[in-house]
Amino acid sequence: MMSRTIAAWLMLLLAASVAEAANETVAGELTVDPPTLMALGFAWAIEGDDNRNAQVSIAYREKGKTEWRRGLDLLRLQKEEVYMRGALDYTAPNMFAGSLFDLREDTEYEVRLRLQDPDGVKGEAEKNVTVRTRAEPRPAAGGRIFHVYPPGFKGEREEPAFSGLLEAYYMASLGGDWSRAPQPRVRAGDIIKVHAGLYLSKRDHYSHEINSGFTTCCGTPWDGTYYLTQDGTPERPIAIVAGGDGEVIFDGDGNTVLFNLMGGDYHYFEGITIRNTGTAIEAGIKDIAGAKGLTVKRSRFENVGTAVHSDWSGSSNFYIADNDMLGREDLGYVFTWYAIEPWSARPDFSERAKMKSFYAVAVYGQGHVIAYNRVRGFHDGIDHATYGMPDNYPDTPPDRLPVSIDIYNNDISVVHDNCIEADGAVRNVRIMRNRCFNAPLGAMSPQPIFGGPAYFIRNVVYNAWWGPVKVHGDPSGVYYLNNTFVGEFKQLTPMSNVHLRNNLLLGQGTESRVLSLDTFTNYSSSDYNGFRPNPEAKEAFAWNSPPFDEVRNYYPDRRTQATAPPALTRRVFATLPEYARATGQDRHSRLVDYDVFVNAPKPDYSDITRVVAVESVDLRLRKGAAAIDAGIELPNITDGFTGSAPDLGAYEFGVPIPHYGPRPEAKP
């Protein structure tokens, strides 16, 4: 009897010890994600902290400086589930992850991360690392220079001179059966200066006449594709740049792919025009091959199906900036491909819904920067490829994990679907300061995010019929911070671990509720936002989650029953005070209306195809607006706010708006 009692007590003590250990945090390995030009990302693995009361603070400073600056605390991930039948089945790790933003390029930073837990920390509770941001790619100094002229050029040439790009890239440019035979001429660090003119291969000719010779000088028979297969290096790319004496035009003559870079790393394009082709630059195909280190700067794309594409998981460190990308979709009206009312009721739906262009840019991988581009007339604007599960999950190699992606200061208008998709990324995806107009079917999309964080910061959306977001695939770990979103916030599937702060969300009448949030996790949160409910709506807010006595619930029946919906508790409210009292969310949020803006009326959808000119709308805050000084300070995001508190929305009152699209100083 005595021995059984002692054994029972020992079991209770052991159980208590295990429970205590589960709340204690055990520090694991810190991962530094690939740096970009303006951001750094981190992931700190842990064990324990079952009660979710640990936190990781982050501070940073330029090396050599004395003053530390705060960053936004890292996001707590705790095995959130991302599931879609037949496509996705992912469980996030137990960790913290997060980013630092708006850093100086090519600069060394000291970063200090501190892990704290009232229940105790086992292991190293402070991590100190030194990390350098990337420099903007540039042609190598001292590289060999080759001069390329269009076929038939009769003027004075700089030497060494070649007719057509491939004659410079390879040792010769032979025609017909011999077109693939020449050995490469270029090597890392070389610069090919392409002089003004039209570069148009007669791909339907076995050979064609140039001057009095009979040759195929430019070497792109049949498919009309330039296959560029040599490797540069990060410091010494193979550069193909405009010669500075006029417009350089590569015309695909209606072919499928103009430049194929799947066999060559670190190519650099600058100042050229690419037109009349299906895919202008193909840099990777899933499970086949792809490229690293592609740079495309200050170039123009016209009449293309896709400007830049890669969904090869090994792609990394692309830099696509200051380009003008024009697709084939009609810029005179807004239309969507998706057969829903009111679009499908139009007599012209079947014809207008046909897709003429796909993406402007679609990439997958890590370390990519897509910034300051102007995009018009595509199905989608700028996308991280949806892709599906990370390679070989759960044992994804580190270099195949889609992390550390920056999409910022782009100007996107008149698309069939979304302006920007962060789909298929794992963590530290930064969607910042983009302007999105005339996107009918969900302007910005996280479908899905695998754990996160994905940041949507200071973006502007207007004339987006569906609304500013399109949520699908059960994404997890998403921040919406200081955005100006004209349109209702709604979802196709629930989210997990989602957080809204300092946003303006204005109902435009295409949906009843201004905010309808579905989440599997009761640690999702929303506060310090400005809402404009639709005046005629009886339901203004919804917060649907598991019962509040559950931290989270992923409802196993959604995996076993093909049609079983998540059994979230439905909570719908007519007013902001009712919603805040019942849920604890948005207690510091307030009501606003369109008069907070200098000049931005509620979008007029009496004609759903109407294109709103970007310059006709001014989304800056009007003096005295209710959105001024109504936000909460967010370190590294609202730094430098001008009043007693940060303002709501993308624009701080009295501060110049960001520059969108190609920078004037970036012109070739």
RAZI-V889748 format. One record per residue. N is the residue number from 1. SS is DSSP state (~ for helix, > for strand, _ for the rest). PHI is phi in whole degrees, -180 to 180 (NA if undefined). D_LAST is the distance of its C-alpha to the last C-alpha in Angstrom with 1 decimal. Layout:
# RAZI-V889748
((N & SS & PHI & D_LAST) (N & SS & PHI & D_LAST))
This chain:
# RAZI-V889748
((1 & _ & NA & 89.4) (2 & ~ & -63 & 88.3) (3 & ~ & -65 & 86.0) (4 & ~ & -65 & 84.4) (5 & ~ & -64 & 83.8) (6 & ~ & -62 & 82.2) (7 & ~ & -63 & 80.0) (8 & ~ & -64 & 78.9) (9 & ~ & -62 & 78.0) (10 & ~ & -63 & 76.0) (11 & ~ & -64 & 74.1) (12 & ~ & -65 & 73.4) (13 & ~ & -63 & 72.2) (14 & ~ & -64 & 70.0) (15 & ~ & -63 & 68.5) (16 & ~ & -65 & 67.9) (17 & ~ & -65 & 66.2) (18 & ~ & -63 & 64.0) (19 & ~ & -62 & 63.1) (20 & ~ & -64 & 62.3) (21 & ~ & -63 & 60.2) (22 & ~ & -70 & 58.2) (23 & ~ & -85 & 57.3) (24 & _ & -66 & 56.6) (25 & > & -99 & 53.0) (26 & > & -105 & 52.5) (27 & > & -74 & 49.2) (28 & > & -112 & 47.5) (29 & > & -83 & 44.3) (30 & > & -95 & 41.0) (31 & > & -109 & 37.9) (32 & > & -101 & 34.5) (33 & _ & -72 & 31.9) (34 & _ & -55 & 28.6) (35 & _ & -67 & 26.5) (36 & _ & -113 & 23.1) (37 & _ & -68 & 20.5) (38 & _ & -128 & 22.5) (39 & _ & -146 & 25.9) (40 & > & -129 & 29.0) (41 & > & -126 & 31.6) (42 & > & -138 & 35.3) (43 & > & -143 & 38.3) (44 & > & -120 & 41.8) (45 & > & -73 & 44.6) (46 & > & -140 & 48.1) (47 & > & -126 & 51.6) (48 & > & 83 & 53.9) (49 & _ & 54 & 53.2) (50 & _ & -61 & 54.8) (51 & _ & -89 & 55.3) (52 & _ & 58 & 51.6) (53 & _ & -110 & 52.1) (54 & _ & -82 & 50.0) (55 & > & -149 & 46.6) (56 & > & -123 & 43.8) (57 & > & -94 & 42.1) (58 & > & -137 & 38.9) (59 & > & -133 & 37.8) (60 & > & -151 & 34.9) (61 & > & -160 & 33.7) (62 & > & -64 & 31.2) (63 & _ & -61 & 33.0) (64 & _ & 100 & 34.8) (65 & _ & -86 & 35.1) (66 & _ & -104 & 38.5) (67 & _ & -86 & 38.1) (68 & _ & -87 & 37.9) (69 & > & -117 & 36.2) (70 & > & -82 & 37.5) (71 & _ & -110 & 35.7) (72 & _ & -68 & 36.9) (73 & _ & -51 & 39.9) (74 & _ & -66 & 39.4) (75 & > & -77 & 40.5) (76 & > & -84 & 43.9) (77 & > & -102 & 44.0) (78 & > & -146 & 47.5) (79 & _ & 59 & 47.8) (80 & _ & -67 & 46.4) (81 & > & -106 & 46.7) (82 & > & -121 & 44.2) (83 & > & -139 & 46.0) (84 & > & -147 & 45.6) (85 & _ & -54 & 48.3) (86 & _ & 82 & 47.3) (87 & _ & -133 & 43.8) (88 & > & -131 & 43.6) (89 & > & -156 & 46.2) (90 & > & -127 & 44.6) (91 & > & -121 & 46.1) (92 & _ & -67 & 44.0) (93 & _ & -72 & 45.1) (94 & > & -88 & 47.0) (95 & > & -169 & 44.3) (96 & > & -115 & 42.1) (97 & > & -150 & 38.3) (98 & > & 175 & 35.5) (99 & > & -132 & 32.2) (100 & > & -111 & 30.7) (101 & _ & -120 & 27.7) (102 & _ & 54 & 24.9) (103 & _ & -88 & 25.2) (104 & _ & -84 & 22.9) (105 & _ & -70 & 20.8) (106 & _ & 51 & 22.0) (107 & _ & -134 & 25.2) (108 & > & -88 & 28.8) (109 & > & -122 & 31.1) (110 & > & -93 & 34.8) (111 & > & -127 & 36.1) (112 & > & -121 & 39.7) (113 & > & -116 & 41.2) (114 & > & -124 & 44.8) (115 & > & -100 & 47.0) (116 & > & -127 & 49.9) (117 & _ & -153 & 52.8) (118 & _ & -57 & 56.1) (119 & _ & -86 & 57.8) (120 & _ & 107 & 56.6) (121 & > & -124 & 53.9) (122 & > & -106 & 54.9) (123 & _ & 101 & 52.6) (124 & _ & -78 & 49.7) (125 & _ & -90 & 48.9) (126 & > & -133 & 46.0) (127 & > & -122 & 42.9) (128 & > & -124 & 40.7) (129 & > & -133 & 37.5) (130 & > & -118 & 34.5) (131 & > & -134 & 31.2) (132 & > & -107 & 27.7) (133 & _ & -71 & 24.7) (134 & _ & -77 & 21.8) (135 & _ & -92 & 18.8) (136 & _ & -62 & 15.3) (137 & _ & -63 & 14.8) (138 & _ & -145 & 12.9) (139 & _ & -59 & 13.6) (140 & _ & -72 & 16.9) (141 & _ & -76 & 17.8) (142 & _ & 80 & 20.1) (143 & _ & -75 & 19.5) (144 & _ & -64 & 20.4) (145 & > & -117 & 17.9) (146 & > & -113 & 18.6) (147 & > & -106 & 17.3) (148 & > & -117 & 17.5) (149 & > & -125 & 18.4) (150 & _ & -68 & 19.6) (151 & _ & -54 & 23.4) (152 & _ & 86 & 25.2) (153 & _ & -63 & 22.6) (154 & _ & -118 & 24.9) (155 & _ & -83 & 22.8) (156 & _ & -73 & 22.5) (157 & _ & -117 & 21.0) (158 & _ & -86 & 19.9) (159 & _ & -102 & 22.2) (160 & _ & -71 & 22.8) (161 & > & -117 & 21.8) (162 & > & -141 & 22.3) (163 & > & -98 & 22.7) (164 & _ & 87 & 21.0) (165 & ~ & -63 & 19.5) (166 & ~ & -72 & 22.9) (167 & ~ & -68 & 24.3) (168 & ~ & -81 & 22.0) (169 & ~ & -70 & 22.4) (170 & > & -110 & 26.2) (171 & _ & -70 & 28.7) (172 & _ & -158 & 29.4) (173 & _ & -127 & 28.7) (174 & _ & -95 & 32.2) (175 & _ & -99 & 33.2) (176 & ~ & 56 & 35.6) (177 & ~ & -61 & 37.6) (178 & ~ & -92 & 35.8) (179 & _ & -65 & 32.3) (180 & _ & -99 & 32.5) (181 & _ & -82 & 34.4) (182 & _ & -63 & 31.9) (183 & _ & -81 & 31.3) (184 & > & -66 & 27.9) (185 & _ & -99 & 26.2) (186 & _ & -75 & 23.3) (187 & _ & -145 & 24.1) (188 & _ & -54 & 22.6) (189 & _ & 95 & 19.9) (190 & _ & -72 & 19.0) (191 & > & -123 & 15.5) (192 & > & -102 & 15.3) (193 & > & -91 & 12.9) (194 & > & -99 & 13.0) (195 & _ & -88 & 13.1) (196 & _ & -55 & 13.0) (197 & > & 146 & 15.9) (198 & > & -102 & 17.8) (199 & > & -111 & 18.9) (200 & > & -131 & 22.1) (201 & _ & -80 & 24.9) (202 & _ & -85 & 28.4) (203 & _ & -72 & 29.6) (204 & _ & -94 & 33.0) (205 & _ & -112 & 33.9) (206 & _ & -63 & 35.5) (207 & _ & -157 & 34.0) (208 & > & -144 & 32.6) (209 & > & -83 & 32.9) (210 & > & -127 & 30.3) (211 & _ & 54 & 31.6) (212 & _ & -102 & 35.1) (213 & > & -86 & 34.7) (214 & > & -123 & 35.4) (215 & > & -154 & 32.9) (216 & _ & -117 & 30.4) (217 & _ & -55 & 27.5) (218 & _ & -99 & 25.0) (219 & _ & 67 & 27.4) (220 & _ & -125 & 27.1) (221 & _ & -72 & 30.6) (222 & _ & 66 & 32.1) (223 & _ & -89 & 29.9) (224 & _ & 68 & 26.6) (225 & _ & -104 & 25.1) (226 & > & -87 & 23.1) (227 & > & -95 & 25.0) (228 & _ & -109 & 23.1) (229 & _ & -117 & 25.8) (230 & _ & -89 & 25.1) (231 & _ & -108 & 24.6) (232 & _ & -93 & 22.1) (233 & _ & -132 & 22.9) (234 & _ & -55 & 21.4) (235 & _ & -86 & 20.7) (236 & _ & -135 & 20.0) (237 & _ & -71 & 18.2) (238 & > & -88 & 17.9) (239 & > & -103 & 14.2) (240 & > & -121 & 13.0) (241 & > & -130 & 9.4) (242 & > & -66 & 8.1) (243 & _ & -76 & 9.7) (244 & _ & 89 & 7.6) (245 & _ & -114 & 10.7) (246 & _ & 138 & 10.3) (247 & _ & -70 & 10.2) (248 & > & -106 & 11.4) (249 & > & -121 & 14.2) (250 & > & -102 & 16.5) (251 & > & -109 & 19.5) (252 & > & -83 & 22.3) (253 & > & 56 & 25.0) (254 & > & 78 & 26.5) (255 & > & -79 & 26.9) (256 & > & -86 & 27.4) (257 & > & -134 & 24.8) (258 & > & -92 & 21.8) (259 & > & -116 & 20.8) (260 & > & -109 & 23.6) (261 & _ & -112 & 22.9) (262 & _ & -66 & 26.3) (263 & _ & -109 & 27.5) (264 & _ & -142 & 24.6) (265 & _ & -96 & 23.4) (266 & _ & 57 & 20.2) (267 & > & -97 & 17.7) (268 & > & -134 & 13.9) (269 & > & -116 & 11.5) (270 & > & -151 & 7.7) (271 & _ & 77 & 5.6) (272 & _ & -112 & 9.1) (273 & > & -111 & 11.6) (274 & > & -120 & 15.0) (275 & > & -147 & 18.0) (276 & > & 60 & 21.8) (277 & > & -152 & 22.9) (278 & > & -69 & 25.0) (279 & > & -117 & 23.1) (280 & > & -70 & 19.6) (281 & > & -132 & 19.7) (282 & > & -99 & 23.2) (283 & _ & -119 & 23.4) (284 & > & 169 & 27.0) (285 & > & -130 & 30.3) (286 & _ & -51 & 33.1) (287 & _ & 66 & 35.8) (288 & _ & -118 & 34.3) (289 & > & -167 & 31.3) (290 & > & -177 & 27.7) (291 & _ & -123 & 24.9) (292 & _ & -119 & 23.9) (293 & _ & 68 & 20.7) (294 & _ & -74 & 18.2) (295 & > & -122 & 14.6) (296 & > & -134 & 12.3) (297 & > & -130 & 9.0) (298 & _ & 51 & 6.3) (299 & _ & -119 & 8.4) (300 & > & -126 & 11.0) (301 & > & -120 & 14.7) (302 & > & -133 & 17.3) (303 & > & 51 & 21.1) (304 & > & -123 & 21.3) (305 & > & -78 & 24.3) (306 & > & -144 & 22.5) (307 & > & -84 & 18.8) (308 & > & -135 & 19.6) (309 & > & -137 & 23.2) (310 & _ & -159 & 25.4) (311 & _ & -123 & 28.8) (312 & _ & -89 & 30.0) (313 & _ & -68 & 31.5) (314 & _ & -86 & 30.3) (315 & _ & -64 & 26.6) (316 & > & -156 & 25.1) (317 & _ & 58 & 22.2) (318 & _ & -71 & 19.5) (319 & > & -134 & 16.2) (320 & > & -123 & 14.6) (321 & > & -147 & 12.3) (322 & _ & 63 & 10.0) (323 & _ & -102 & 10.7) (324 & > & -112 & 12.4) (325 & > & -120 & 15.7) (326 & > & -121 & 18.3) (327 & _ & -88 & 21.7) (328 & _ & -99 & 24.7) (329 & _ & -70 & 26.8) (330 & _ & -67 & 27.8) (331 & _ & -84 & 26.1) (332 & _ & -88 & 29.1) (333 & _ & -152 & 31.4) (334 & _ & -97 & 31.8) (335 & _ & -148 & 33.8) (336 & _ & -123 & 34.8) (337 & _ & -82 & 36.1) (338 & _ & -88 & 39.0) (339 & _ & -83 & 42.4) (340 & _ & -128 & 43.6) (341 & _ & -69 & 45.0) (342 & _ & -87 & 44.1) (343 & _ & -65 & 41.4) (344 & _ & -68 & 43.8) (345 & _ & -79 & 46.3) (346 & _ & -73 & 44.0) (347 & _ & -65 & 45.1) (348 & _ & -98 & 41.5) (349 & ~ & -61 & 40.9) (350 & ~ & -61 & 41.3) (351 & ~ & -81 & 38.8) (352 & ~ & -71 & 36.2) (353 & _ & -78 & 36.3) (354 & _ & -65 & 35.2) (355 & _ & -89 & 32.0) (356 & _ & -102 & 29.2) (357 & _ & -135 & 26.5) (358 & _ & -100 & 27.1) (359 & > & -97 & 24.5) (360 & > & -76 & 20.8) (361 & > & -136 & 21.0) (362 & > & -138 & 24.2) (363 & > & -136 & 24.8) (364 & _ & -145 & 27.8) (365 & _ & 127 & 28.4) (366 & > & -146 & 27.5) (367 & _ & 77 & 24.9) (368 & _ & -80 & 22.2) (369 & > & -127 & 19.5) (370 & > & -128 & 18.0) (371 & > & -144 & 16.3) (372 & _ & 59 & 14.4) (373 & _ & -100 & 14.4) (374 & > & -107 & 15.6) (375 & > & -130 & 18.5) (376 & > & -148 & 20.9) (377 & > & 78 & 23.6) (378 & > & -124 & 24.7) (379 & _ & -63 & 28.1) (380 & > & -119 & 26.7) (381 & > & -84 & 23.4) (382 & > & -123 & 22.8) (383 & > & -129 & 25.8) (384 & > & -86 & 27.3) (385 & _ & -60 & 29.5) (386 & _ & -60 & 33.1) (387 & _ & 64 & 34.3) (388 & _ & 111 & 37.8) (389 & _ & -65 & 39.6) (390 & _ & -57 & 37.9) (391 & _ & -54 & 38.8) (392 & _ & 56 & 42.4) (393 & _ & -58 & 43.1) (394 & _ & -91 & 44.8) (395 & _ & -106 & 44.0) (396 & _ & -65 & 40.3) (397 & _ & -60 & 38.8) (398 & ~ & -55 & 36.6) (399 & ~ & -81 & 33.5) (400 & ~ & -113 & 34.0) (401 & _ & -92 & 34.3) (402 & _ & -78 & 31.6) (403 & > & -137 & 30.9) (404 & > & 60 & 28.2) (405 & > & -121 & 25.6) (406 & > & -116 & 23.2) (407 & > & -131 & 21.9) (408 & > & -147 & 20.7) (409 & _ & 58 & 19.0) (410 & _ & -92 & 18.4) (411 & > & -118 & 19.2) (412 & > & -125 & 21.5) (413 & > & -152 & 23.7) (414 & > & 57 & 26.2) (415 & > & -124 & 27.1) (416 & _ & -72 & 30.5) (417 & _ & -132 & 31.4) (418 & _ & -111 & 29.5) (419 & _ & -75 & 26.2) (420 & > & -142 & 26.4) (421 & > & -121 & 28.9) (422 & _ & -100 & 29.8) (423 & _ & -57 & 32.4) (424 & _ & 78 & 33.9) (425 & > & -91 & 32.7) (426 & _ & -97 & 35.2) (427 & > & -160 & 34.1) (428 & > & 53 & 31.5) (429 & > & -103 & 29.2) (430 & > & -120 & 27.3) (431 & > & -106 & 26.3) (432 & > & -134 & 25.1) (433 & _ & 56 & 23.8) (434 & _ & -99 & 22.9) (435 & > & -113 & 23.6) (436 & > & -129 & 25.6) (437 & > & -123 & 27.0) (438 & > & 62 & 29.1) (439 & > & -120 & 30.0) (440 & _ & -75 & 33.6) (441 & _ & -127 & 34.9) (442 & _ & 91 & 34.2) (443 & _ & -67 & 30.8) (444 & > & -133 & 30.6) (445 & > & -125 & 32.6) (446 & _ & -114 & 34.2) (447 & _ & -136 & 36.3) (448 & _ & -105 & 37.3) (449 & > & -116 & 36.5) (450 & _ & -94 & 38.7) (451 & _ & 99 & 40.0) (452 & _ & 88 & 37.0) (453 & _ & -86 & 35.7) (454 & > & -113 & 33.0) (455 & > & -108 & 31.6) (456 & > & -112 & 30.6) (457 & > & -129 & 29.6) (458 & _ & 55 & 28.6) (459 & _ & -91 & 27.5) (460 & > & -123 & 28.1) (461 & > & -131 & 29.8) (462 & > & -148 & 31.0) (463 & _ & 58 & 32.6) (464 & _ & -118 & 33.3) (465 & _ & -57 & 36.7) (466 & _ & -66 & 37.9) (467 & _ & 139 & 36.7) (468 & _ & -78 & 34.0) (469 & > & -130 & 35.1) (470 & > & -133 & 36.4) (471 & _ & -110 & 38.6) (472 & _ & -154 & 40.1) (473 & _ & 81 & 41.3) (474 & _ & 55 & 43.0) (475 & _ & -65 & 40.0) (476 & > & -135 & 40.9) (477 & > & 85 & 39.3) (478 & > & -125 & 37.0) (479 & > & -106 & 36.1) (480 & > & -119 & 35.2) (481 & > & -131 & 34.4) (482 & _ & 56 & 33.4) (483 & _ & -97 & 32.2) (484 & > & -108 & 32.6) (485 & > & -115 & 34.0) (486 & > & -90 & 35.3) (487 & _ & 136 & 37.7) (488 & _ & -81 & 40.5) (489 & > & -92 & 40.3) (490 & _ & -145 & 42.1) (491 & _ & -135 & 42.3) (492 & _ & -93 & 43.3) (493 & _ & -138 & 44.7) (494 & _ & -68 & 45.5) (495 & > & -117 & 43.4) (496 & > & -129 & 44.4) (497 & > & 53 & 43.6) (498 & > & -108 & 41.4) (499 & > & -141 & 40.9) (500 & > & -118 & 39.7) (501 & > & -146 & 39.2) (502 & _ & 64 & 38.0) (503 & _ & -92 & 36.8) (504 & > & -106 & 37.3) (505 & > & -126 & 38.8) (506 & > & -115 & 39.7) (507 & _ & -62 & 41.9) (508 & _ & -119 & 40.9) (509 & _ & 89 & 44.0) (510 & _ & -89 & 42.9) (511 & _ & -147 & 45.0) (512 & _ & -67 & 48.1) (513 & _ & -88 & 47.2) (514 & _ & -76 & 44.3) (515 & > & -136 & 44.5) (516 & > & -134 & 46.1) (517 & > & -111 & 45.6) (518 & > & -112 & 47.2) (519 & > & -144 & 47.3) (520 & _ & -79 & 49.4) (521 & > & -120 & 49.3) (522 & _ & -84 & 51.1) (523 & _ & -100 & 48.8) (524 & _ & -65 & 46.0) (525 & > & -152 & 45.5) (526 & > & -152 & 44.2) (527 & > & -168 & 44.5) (528 & _ & 54 & 43.1) (529 & _ & -116 & 41.5) (530 & > & -115 & 41.7) (531 & > & -117 & 43.2) (532 & > & -117 & 43.7) (533 & _ & -66 & 46.4) (534 & _ & -72 & 47.0) (535 & _ & -58 & 50.0) (536 & _ & -85 & 51.9) (537 & _ & -82 & 51.6) (538 & _ & -83 & 54.8) (539 & _ & -119 & 52.8) (540 & _ & -110 & 49.9) (541 & > & -137 & 49.4) (542 & > & -142 & 50.2) (543 & > & -133 & 50.2) (544 & > & -108 & 51.5) (545 & > & -149 & 52.1) (546 & _ & -61 & 55.0) (547 & _ & -51 & 58.1) (548 & _ & -65 & 57.4) (549 & _ & -83 & 59.9) (550 & _ & -109 & 57.6) (551 & _ & -66 & 54.6) (552 & > & -165 & 53.0) (553 & _ & -158 & 54.2) (554 & _ & -101 & 52.4) (555 & _ & 50 & 55.4) (556 & _ & -53 & 56.2) (557 & ~ & -66 & 57.4) (558 & ~ & -70 & 53.8) (559 & ~ & -87 & 53.7) (560 & ~ & -101 & 57.0) (561 & _ & -118 & 57.2) (562 & _ & -59 & 54.7) (563 & _ & -112 & 55.0) (564 & _ & -76 & 55.9) (565 & _ & -80 & 53.7) (566 & _ & -61 & 53.3) (567 & _ & -90 & 56.3) (568 & _ & -69 & 54.4) (569 & > & -74 & 56.5) (570 & _ & -85 & 55.6) (571 & _ & -135 & 55.3) (572 & > & -125 & 54.4) (573 & > & -138 & 54.6) (574 & _ & -86 & 54.7) (575 & _ & -133 & 53.4) (576 & ~ & -64 & 51.3) (577 & ~ & -59 & 54.3) (578 & ~ & -61 & 56.2) (579 & ~ & -61 & 53.3) (580 & ~ & -65 & 52.8) (581 & ~ & -64 & 56.5) (582 & ~ & -76 & 57.0) (583 & ~ & -111 & 54.1) (584 & _ & 80 & 53.2) (585 & _ & -91 & 49.6) (586 & _ & 53 & 47.6) (587 & _ & -69 & 50.4) (588 & _ & -107 & 48.0) (589 & _ & -82 & 45.9) (590 & > & -144 & 46.4) (591 & > & -89 & 46.3) (592 & _ & -136 & 43.6) (593 & _ & -143 & 42.7) (594 & ~ & -66 & 39.9) (595 & ~ & -75 & 40.8) (596 & ~ & -72 & 39.0) (597 & > & -95 & 35.7) (598 & > & -63 & 34.6) (599 & > & -162 & 34.3) (600 & _ & -151 & 34.5) (601 & _ & -71 & 37.5) (602 & _ & -59 & 38.9) (603 & _ & -56 & 37.1) (604 & _ & -97 & 39.1) (605 & _ & -105 & 39.9) (606 & _ & -63 & 42.4) (607 & _ & -123 & 39.7) (608 & _ & -69 & 38.1) (609 & _ & -92 & 35.5) (610 & _ & -68 & 34.1) (611 & _ & -89 & 30.4) (612 & _ & -94 & 29.9) (613 & _ & -68 & 26.9) (614 & ~ & -57 & 25.1) (615 & ~ & -72 & 25.1) (616 & ~ & -85 & 28.9) (617 & _ & -121 & 29.8) (618 & > & -126 & 29.8) (619 & > & -93 & 30.8) (620 & > & -68 & 31.1) (621 & > & -78 & 34.6) (622 & _ & -77 & 36.9) (623 & _ & -56 & 38.9) (624 & _ & 82 & 42.1) (625 & _ & -66 & 41.0) (626 & _ & -65 & 43.1) (627 & _ & -82 & 40.0) (628 & _ & -78 & 39.5) (629 & _ & 59 & 40.9) (630 & _ & -107 & 42.2) (631 & _ & -100 & 40.5) (632 & _ & -121 & 41.2) (633 & _ & -68 & 39.3) (634 & _ & -123 & 37.2) (635 & _ & -55 & 36.2) (636 & _ & 73 & 32.5) (637 & _ & -122 & 31.8) (638 & _ & -103 & 33.4) (639 & _ & -53 & 33.1) (640 & _ & 84 & 32.9) (641 & _ & -61 & 34.6) (642 & _ & -98 & 35.8) (643 & _ & -110 & 39.3) (644 & _ & -79 & 42.4) (645 & _ & -157 & 40.8) (646 & _ & -63 & 37.5) (647 & _ & -85 & 36.9) (648 & _ & -84 & 36.9) (649 & _ & 92 & 33.9) (650 & _ & -77 & 30.1) (651 & _ & -114 & 29.9) (652 & _ & -76 & 31.9) (653 & _ & -60 & 33.5) (654 & _ & 82 & 32.0) (655 & _ & -105 & 28.8) (656 & _ & -56 & 25.4) (657 & _ & -71 & 24.3) (658 & _ & -63 & 21.5) (659 & _ & -87 & 18.0) (660 & _ & -112 & 17.6) (661 & _ & 83 & 14.7) (662 & _ & -56 & 11.0) (663 & _ & -79 & 10.7) (664 & ~ & -56 & 9.5) (665 & ~ & -72 & 8.5) (666 & ~ & -94 & 6.3) (667 & _ & -66 & 3.8) (668 & _ & -67 & 0.0))
